[in-house]
Amino acid sequence: LLQFLTDNSMPTHLTKEQQAALKRKSRYFIILNDQLYKNNKDNPNRPIRVVKKREVEDILHHLHLDPLARHFSIDETY
């Protein structure tokens, strides 16, 4: 997807059906500052950054360590 959005070229290993699906899917994504973003239908001016698999654990770790992200009591959790 990133390759197609960057230079409009298709990976050669894809079937015609997969290429068509990639073209359809690409309508919902954009490249900004060399990062892949999904268009945000709720707020078009704020696209949603697509996170790489290797970034997920680090992001979740930092979100849980943030003092503002903690639950103050069990009642707040449930």
Secondary structure, 3 states (H helix, E strand, C coil): CHHHHHHCCCCCCCCHHHHHHHHHHHCCEEEECCEEEECCCCCCCCCEECCCHHHHHHHHHHHHHCHHHCCCCHHHHC
